[in-house]
C-alpha cells in the first residue's frame, strides 16, 4: 500500500452564510506520486462541489479531464454515491 505524506495548513478565516466566520484548512500533499488517481466517486464529489460553487468553466473542465479509477470496495462506492441521492 502506498501512503502519502500530507500536511495541513491553516487558512485565512472565511465568511460563511449570514456573515458567520468559518475556519478552513487546506491539505497539501508533500510527496506526490504522478501515477496515483482518485476514485470515480471522489472525482464526482469534487466536480459536484465545483459546479455548486460556480467555479470557472475552465477549472471544471480541468477536473473533468483528470483520469480516475474504479474503487475496489463496492460498499464504499455505494455509500459515497448515496450522498448525492439523499433528500435535502
Secondary structure, DSSP 8 states (H G I E B T S, - for coil): -----EEEEE---EE-GGG-EE--EEEEESS--TT--EEHHHHHHHHHHHHHTT--HHHHHHHHHS-EE--S-HHHHHHHHHTTTS--
